[in-house]
Amino acid sequence: MRNHQSARSAPRHEGLTRREFVVTSLATGFAAAVLPVAAQTMVTTDTNGLEAGAVKVPVGGEGMPAYRAMPKTGRNFPVVLVVQEIFGVHEHIKDVCRRLAKLGYFAVAPDLYARQGDVSRMSDIQEIVTTVVAKVPDAQVMTDLDATVAWAATAGGNTAKLGITGFCWGGRIVWLYAAHSSALKAGVAWYGRLTNPTDPLHPKHPLDIAGELKAPVLGLYGGADTGISKESIEQMRAALKAAHSQSEIVVYPGAPHGFFADYRESYRADAAADGWRRLQEWFKRFGVA
């Protein structure tokens, strides 16, 4: 369960006005908005051979909650940032970190909503969007991810081999971070929205920065995703081609949004397994291994 603390004066970090984190620890289990989970298909990865659990990432004088998993023995593991779904860093995102750790990665999922609110106990998606997600600035997310990378370099990770993967809300962030970070080697974006109306906190979307990517991104999308149009996918492909980018987009016919989320009815085992295979190959191809 998460605890709350009173807000104090907002510290400054890399030019952004910041308020104290309202969340002091990660949620336990699954977010309320995704209950009940489909336990018959859910993948559960144990911690045998791993060092895994909650950590705090220093950001602007505060501690941002995060979940980290890495092999228990060895050092200098390639670092993979794992960016949450719209539902936050709940059990599925933690499990993804453990899956990556089993492959030899230092995987870390920072709670990127931690200043704006606690979504773990919200059961209504619209409430999550309007009261928390819509208030999370892209600029804040970029610098929080930078801070996570800096912390990982001091905690057993090799940030010279830096990758990122994210799902849904986090899939969009993968594209943006690939345009932001010169340290990133590769990214894998799972069904992240490519375009949307802009606002002051979200001034650009992936389609707007397709020509600015500093690292190649593999986009994994569902052909039956009702929230991401086929037109926007084709527009993104065309923009990447025009930019001579090494980035690629794979579309799984018939797969809905959230096809990797094995705890939900949207899960599609074949597409999820193929996407996971492609993620591993993509990271190895571009030096995140």
C-alpha positions as CSV (number, residue, x, y, z in Angstrom):
1,M,0.0,0.0,0.0
2,R,1.2,3.5,-0.8
3,N,1.6,6.2,1.8
4,H,1.1,9.9,1.2
5,Q,3.0,12.9,2.7
6,S,2.3,16.5,2.8
7,A,3.7,18.8,0.0
8,R,6.5,21.2,0.7
9,S,8.0,23.9,-1.4
10,A,8.8,22.6,-4.9
11,P,12.5,21.9,-5.6
12,R,14.0,22.7,-9.0
13,H,15.6,20.1,-11.1
14,E,17.1,20.7,-14.6
15,G,14.9,23.8,-15.1
16,L,11.6,22.2,-14.1
17,T,9.6,23.2,-11.2
18,R,9.0,20.1,-9.1
19,R,6.8,19.3,-6.1
20,E,7.5,16.7,-3.6
21,F,6.6,13.1,-4.5
22,V,3.1,12.3,-3.2
23,V,3.9,8.6,-3.4
24,T,6.6,7.2,-1.1
25,S,6.4,3.5,-2.1
26,L,5.2,1.3,-5.0
27,A,1.8,-0.3,-5.1
28,T,1.5,-4.0,-4.1
29,G,0.0,-6.4,-6.6
30,F,-2.2,-5.1,-9.5
31,A,-3.8,-1.7,-10.0
32,A,-7.5,-1.6,-9.0
33,A,-8.4,-0.6,-12.6
34,V,-7.3,-3.9,-14.0
35,L,-9.0,-6.2,-11.5
36,P,-9.9,-9.0,-11.7
37,V,-6.9,-10.3,-13.5
38,A,-6.9,-13.3,-15.9
39,A,-4.9,-15.6,-13.6
40,Q,-5.1,-18.6,-16.0
41,T,-2.9,-16.9,-18.6
42,M,-0.8,-14.7,-16.3
43,V,3.0,-15.1,-16.5
44,T,4.7,-15.0,-13.1
45,T,8.5,-14.8,-12.9
46,D,10.2,-15.8,-9.7
47,T,13.2,-14.0,-8.1
48,N,15.5,-17.0,-8.0
49,G,18.9,-15.9,-8.9
50,L,17.8,-12.2,-8.9
51,E,18.2,-9.2,-6.8
52,A,14.8,-7.6,-7.1
53,G,12.6,-5.1,-5.2
54,A,11.7,-1.5,-4.6
55,V,14.3,1.2,-4.7
56,K,14.4,5.0,-4.6
57,V,16.0,7.0,-7.5
58,P,17.3,10.4,-6.5
59,V,15.6,13.1,-8.4
60,G,15.8,16.8,-7.5
61,G,16.6,16.1,-3.8
62,E,13.7,13.6,-3.5
63,G,13.4,9.8,-3.9
64,M,11.4,8.6,-6.8
65,P,9.9,5.1,-6.2
66,A,11.1,2.5,-8.7
67,Y,11.2,-1.3,-9.1
68,R,14.6,-2.8,-10.0
69,A,15.6,-6.4,-11.0
70,M,19.0,-7.7,-12.0
71,P,21.0,-10.9,-11.7
72,K,22.2,-11.6,-8.2
73,T,25.8,-12.4,-9.3
74,G,28.0,-10.5,-11.8
75,R,28.3,-6.8,-12.6
76,N,28.0,-4.2,-15.4
77,F,24.7,-5.5,-16.7
78,P,23.1,-3.8,-19.7
79,V,20.4,-1.4,-18.5
80,V,16.8,-1.5,-19.7
81,L,14.3,1.2,-18.6
82,V,10.8,-0.3,-18.4
83,V,8.1,2.3,-18.8
84,Q,4.8,1.7,-17.2
85,E,1.4,1.2,-18.7
86,I,-1.3,3.8,-18.0
87,F,-2.0,1.8,-14.8
88,G,1.4,2.6,-13.2
89,V,4.2,0.3,-11.9
90,H,2.0,-2.6,-10.8
91,E,2.7,-6.3,-10.7
92,H,2.8,-6.9,-14.4
93,I,5.4,-4.2,-15.0
94,K,7.5,-5.6,-12.1
95,D,7.3,-9.0,-13.7
96,V,8.5,-7.6,-17.0
97,C,11.6,-6.3,-15.1
98,R,12.2,-9.8,-13.6
99,R,11.9,-11.4,-17.1
100,L,14.5,-9.0,-18.4
101,A,16.7,-9.7,-15.3
102,K,16.5,-13.4,-16.1
103,L,18.0,-12.6,-19.5
104,G,21.0,-10.8,-17.8
105,Y,19.7,-7.2,-17.8
106,F,19.5,-4.5,-15.1
107,A,15.9,-3.6,-15.5
108,V,14.3,-0.7,-13.7
109,A,10.8,0.8,-13.8
110,P,10.5,4.2,-12.3
111,D,7.1,5.4,-11.0
112,L,6.8,8.3,-13.5
113,Y,3.4,9.5,-12.0
114,A,4.8,9.8,-8.5
115,R,4.5,13.6,-8.3
116,Q,1.0,13.7,-9.7
117,G,-0.8,11.0,-7.8
118,D,-1.4,7.4,-6.9
119,V,-3.3,5.5,-9.6
120,S,-3.0,2.1,-8.0
121,R,-6.3,2.4,-6.1
122,M,-8.3,4.1,-8.8
123,S,-10.8,1.8,-10.5
124,D,-11.9,4.1,-13.2
125,I,-9.7,4.7,-16.2
126,Q,-11.1,8.1,-17.0
127,E,-10.3,9.2,-13.4
128,I,-6.7,8.0,-13.9
129,V,-6.4,9.9,-17.2
130,T,-7.9,13.2,-16.1
131,T,-6.6,13.5,-12.5
132,V,-3.1,12.0,-13.0
133,V,-1.9,11.1,-16.4
134,A,-3.0,14.3,-18.2
135,K,-1.0,16.3,-15.6
136,V,2.3,14.5,-16.1
137,P,4.6,16.7,-18.3
138,D,6.6,15.0,-21.0
139,A,9.6,17.1,-20.0
140,Q,9.4,15.8,-16.5
141,V,9.3,12.2,-17.7
142,M,12.4,12.8,-19.9
143,T,14.5,14.1,-17.0
144,D,13.1,11.5,-14.6
145,L,14.3,8.8,-17.0
146,D,17.7,10.6,-17.3
147,A,17.9,10.5,-13.5
148,T,17.1,6.8,-13.5
149,V,19.9,6.1,-16.0
150,A,22.3,8.1,-13.8
151,W,21.3,6.1,-10.7
152,A,21.6,2.8,-12.6
153,A,25.2,3.6,-13.5
154,T,26.0,3.7,-9.7
155,A,24.0,0.6,-8.8
156,G,25.4,-2.2,-10.9
157,G,24.2,-1.2,-14.4
158,N,26.2,-0.6,-17.6
159,T,24.6,2.5,-19.1
160,A,26.9,2.3,-22.1
161,K,24.5,-0.5,-23.2
162,L,21.2,1.4,-22.6
163,G,17.8,0.3,-23.8
164,I,14.2,1.2,-23.1
165,T,10.9,-0.6,-23.5
166,G,7.4,0.6,-22.6
167,F,3.7,-0.4,-23.0
168,C,0.7,1.7,-23.9
169,W,1.4,5.1,-22.2
170,G,5.0,3.9,-21.9
171,G,5.1,2.9,-25.6
172,R,4.6,6.6,-26.6
173,I,7.3,7.6,-24.1
174,V,9.8,5.2,-25.7
175,W,9.6,7.1,-29.0
176,L,10.0,10.4,-27.2
177,Y,13.0,9.2,-25.2
178,A,14.7,8.0,-28.3
179,A,14.5,11.5,-29.6
180,H,15.7,12.9,-26.3
181,S,18.6,10.8,-25.2
182,S,21.9,10.6,-26.9
183,A,23.0,7.8,-24.6
184,L,20.2,5.4,-25.7
185,K,21.2,2.5,-28.0
186,A,17.7,1.1,-28.8
187,G,14.1,1.1,-27.8
188,V,11.0,-1.2,-28.2
189,A,7.6,0.5,-28.0
190,W,4.6,-1.7,-27.4
191,Y,1.3,-0.1,-28.8
192,G,2.2,3.4,-27.9
193,R,0.0,6.1,-29.4
194,L,1.7,7.9,-32.3
195,T,-0.3,11.1,-32.6
196,N,-2.8,13.0,-30.6
197,P,-3.8,16.6,-30.0
198,T,-1.0,18.6,-28.3
199,D,-1.1,20.7,-25.2
200,P,1.5,22.7,-23.2
201,L,2.5,19.6,-21.2
202,H,2.6,17.3,-24.2
203,P,3.8,19.5,-27.1
204,K,4.9,16.7,-29.4
205,H,4.0,13.2,-30.2
206,P,6.0,10.4,-31.9
207,L,4.9,11.3,-35.4
208,D,6.2,14.8,-34.8
209,I,9.7,13.7,-33.9
210,A,10.2,10.7,-36.2
211,G,13.0,12.5,-37.9
212,E,14.8,13.3,-34.6
213,L,15.4,9.8,-33.3
214,K,18.8,9.3,-31.9
215,A,18.3,5.6,-31.4
216,P,16.4,3.0,-33.5
217,V,12.9,2.0,-32.2
218,L,11.0,-1.2,-32.8
219,G,7.3,-0.5,-32.7
220,L,5.0,-3.4,-31.9
221,Y,1.3,-2.8,-32.7
222,G,-2.0,-4.6,-32.9
223,G,-3.9,-4.6,-36.2
224,A,-7.2,-4.6,-34.2
225,D,-6.2,-1.8,-31.8
226,T,-9.2,0.5,-31.8
227,G,-7.3,3.3,-30.1
228,I,-4.4,3.5,-32.6
229,S,-5.4,3.9,-36.2
230,K,-3.8,2.0,-39.1
231,E,-3.5,5.4,-40.8
232,S,-1.3,6.8,-38.0
233,I,0.9,3.7,-38.2
234,E,1.4,4.1,-41.9
235,Q,2.1,7.8,-41.4
236,M,4.8,6.9,-38.9
237,R,6.3,4.3,-41.2
238,A,6.4,6.9,-44.0
239,A,8.0,9.5,-41.7
240,L,10.7,7.0,-40.5
241,K,11.4,6.0,-44.1
242,A,11.8,9.7,-45.1
243,A,14.2,10.2,-42.2
244,H,16.2,7.1,-43.3
245,S,15.7,5.7,-39.8
246,Q,16.7,2.2,-38.8
247,S,13.5,2.1,-36.8
248,E,10.8,-0.5,-37.8
249,I,7.1,-1.1,-37.1
250,V,5.6,-4.6,-36.8
251,V,1.8,-5.0,-36.9
252,Y,0.1,-8.2,-35.6
253,P,-3.2,-8.7,-37.6
254,G,-6.1,-9.3,-35.3
255,A,-4.3,-8.3,-32.1
256,P,-6.0,-5.7,-29.9
257,H,-4.4,-3.0,-27.8
258,G,-2.6,-4.6,-24.8
259,F,-1.8,-7.9,-26.5
260,F,1.3,-8.4,-24.3
261,A,-0.6,-7.9,-21.0
262,D,-1.0,-11.5,-20.0
263,Y,-3.1,-10.6,-17.0
264,R,-5.9,-9.1,-19.2
265,E,-8.4,-10.5,-21.7
266,S,-6.6,-8.5,-24.4
267,Y,-3.6,-10.9,-24.2
268,R,-2.6,-12.7,-27.4
269,A,0.0,-15.4,-26.6
270,D,1.4,-15.7,-30.2
271,A,1.8,-12.0,-30.7
272,A,3.2,-11.5,-27.2
273,A,5.8,-14.3,-27.7
274,D,6.8,-13.0,-31.1
275,G,7.2,-9.5,-29.8
276,W,9.3,-10.7,-26.9
277,R,11.5,-12.6,-29.3
278,R,11.9,-9.5,-31.5
279,L,12.7,-7.3,-28.4
280,Q,15.6,-9.6,-27.5
281,E,16.9,-9.6,-31.1
282,W,16.5,-5.8,-31.4
283,F,18.5,-5.2,-28.2
284,K,21.3,-7.5,-29.3
285,R,21.4,-6.0,-32.8
286,F,21.9,-2.5,-31.5
287,G,24.2,-3.2,-28.6
288,V,21.9,-3.5,-25.6
289,A,23.4,-6.9,-24.6
